[in-house]
């Protein structure tokens, strides 16, 4: 599928959610499978929890990504300090 050259596609990245892409789009998956959506805006899953992957089904809403921390903030072993986790195991 070729994109029209009249304007660039808009891609919106949300740190806590999917990538929104102005459609229509084709997504080539890692196994070479091509999936197509002709919707006006397509939500592409980034957490891989979606049952409709590569499309987002909002499965990410019940989970939070761990905060981006520097290794020195987690102690010498590379693990989080005792009692600092939020109970969300991945």
TADA-V869992 format. One record per helix or strand. SS is the DSSP state (A for helix, B for strand). FROM is the first residue (numbers start at 1). LEN is the number of residues. If there is no record, write none. Layout:
SS | FROM | LEN
SS | FROM | LEN
//
This chain:
B | 11 | 3
B | 19 | 4
B | 25 | 4
B | 34 | 4
B | 41 | 4
B | 55 | 1
A | 59 | 4
A | 71 | 4
//
